[in-house]
Amino acid sequence: MAGNDEVYVEYHRIGQIVKATAIDANTGVEVSIQGPANLPQEHLRRVAVAKLRYVLAKRRNKPRGILV
């Protein structure tokens, strides 16, 4: 996430679970995590953003195109 590090985070409560979705503003890549509804949103945000950074880094290092 170089340059513009803007990330959007959405929270959706589903019963006793909260789904947190982190979306990279530059690429539109999104990831989701789930956690107990009693966890602080800040904790869910940190985990979701960490997962997003992992996915973006993995995509940068993986060649795209035809499978060999």
Sequence and secondary structure as in RCSB ss.txt:
>XXXX:A:sequence
MAGNDEVYVEYHRIGQIVKATAIDANTGVEVSIQGPANLPQEHLRRVAVAKLRYVLAKRRNKPRGILV
>XXXX:A:secstr
  S   EEEEEEEETTEEEEEEEETTT  EEEEEEETTS HHHHHHHHHHHHHHHHHHHHHS  SS  
